[in-house]
Amino acid sequence: MNLVVDTSVLIAVLVSEPERERLIQRTKNAHLVAPGSVHWKVGNALAAMMKRNRIDLGQVQAVLKAYERIPIRYRDIDLDSAMQIASDHGLYAYDAYVVACAREQGCALITLDGSLARAAKQARVSVVEV
């Protein structure tokens, strides 16, 4: 089964947030898929954590090594379709890319972002409950 994964899930697993084990169980035996933009959003999230002094550069480097081991198939998405989703559901582009990816790949989305999950459901994308 293919499953689109967003940044919130990846970061929660990588930095051992409380949802980590539940997320690992939900994604077990799934083939993870994501738009290429998720790669940059992971970097942005880690930079924000450094800026807030939640983690340091050494920890970021360790997280990035772990991130590289997660088998994710990155997919291009149709930008026009993503912008339609952004317009229809009031999303930022990066969130619309994730919804567009799930729609284009015909698979469910897993996210910890409640507003993204609601928008995905409105866009007729199945969402894995966490």
Backbone hydrogen bonds, N-H to C=O, Kabsch-Sander energy under -0.5 kcal/mol:
donor,donor_aa,acceptor,acceptor_aa,energy
3,L,31,H,-2.3
4,V,108,A,-3.1
5,V,33,V,-2.4
6,D,110,I,-1.4
9,V,6,D,-0.6
10,L,6,D,-1.8
11,I,7,T,-3.0
12,A,8,S,-1.9
13,V,9,V,-2.1
14,L,10,L,-2.8
15,V,11,I,-2.6
16,S,13,V,-1.0
17,E,12,A,-2.8
20,R,17,E,-2.2
23,L,19,E,-2.5
24,I,20,R,-2.5
25,Q,21,E,-2.2
26,R,22,R,-2.2
27,T,23,L,-1.8
28,K,24,I,-0.7
28,K,25,Q,-0.6
30,A,27,T,-2.2
31,H,1,M,-3.3
32,L,30,A,-0.7
32,L,71,P,-0.7
33,V,3,L,-2.3
34,A,73,R,-2.0
36,G,75,R,-1.2
38,V,35,P,-2.0
39,H,36,G,-1.2
40,W,36,G,-0.6
41,K,37,S,-2.1
42,V,38,V,-2.3
43,G,39,H,-1.4
44,N,40,W,-2.4
45,A,41,K,-2.6
46,L,42,V,-2.3
47,A,43,G,-2.4
48,A,44,N,-2.4
49,M,45,A,-1.9
50,M,46,L,-2.1
51,K,47,A,-2.6
52,R,48,A,-1.8
53,N,50,M,-1.9
54,R,49,M,-2.9
55,I,49,M,-0.9
60,V,56,D,-2.4
61,Q,57,L,-2.6
62,A,58,G,-1.8
63,V,59,Q,-2.6
64,L,60,V,-2.7
65,K,61,Q,-1.7
66,A,62,A,-1.9
67,Y,63,V,-2.8
68,E,64,L,-2.2
69,R,65,K,-0.7
69,R,66,A,-0.9
70,I,67,Y,-1.4
72,I,70,I,-1.2
73,R,32,L,-2.7
74,Y,72,I,-0.8
75,R,34,A,-2.6
79,L,77,I,-0.7
82,A,78,D,-2.3
83,M,79,L,-2.5
84,Q,80,D,-1.8
85,I,81,S,-2.1
86,A,82,A,-2.6
87,S,83,M,-2.3
88,D,84,Q,-2.9
89,H,85,I,-2.1
90,G,86,A,-1.0
91,L,86,A,-1.4
96,A,92,Y,-2.3
97,Y,93,A,-2.4
98,V,94,Y,-1.2
99,V,95,D,-1.9
100,A,96,A,-2.9
101,C,97,Y,-2.4
102,A,98,V,-2.2
103,R,99,V,-2.6
104,E,100,A,-3.2
105,Q,101,C,-2.4
106,G,102,A,-1.0
107,C,102,A,-2.1
108,A,2,N,-0.6
109,L,126,S,-2.4
110,I,4,V,-2.6
111,T,128,V,-0.5
114,G,112,L,-0.9
117,A,113,D,-2.5
118,R,114,G,-2.3
119,A,115,S,-2.2
120,A,116,L,-2.6
121,K,117,A,-2.3
122,Q,118,R,-2.3
123,A,119,A,-1.7
124,R,121,K,-1.7
125,V,120,A,-2.7
128,V,109,L,-3.0
129,E,127,V,-0.5
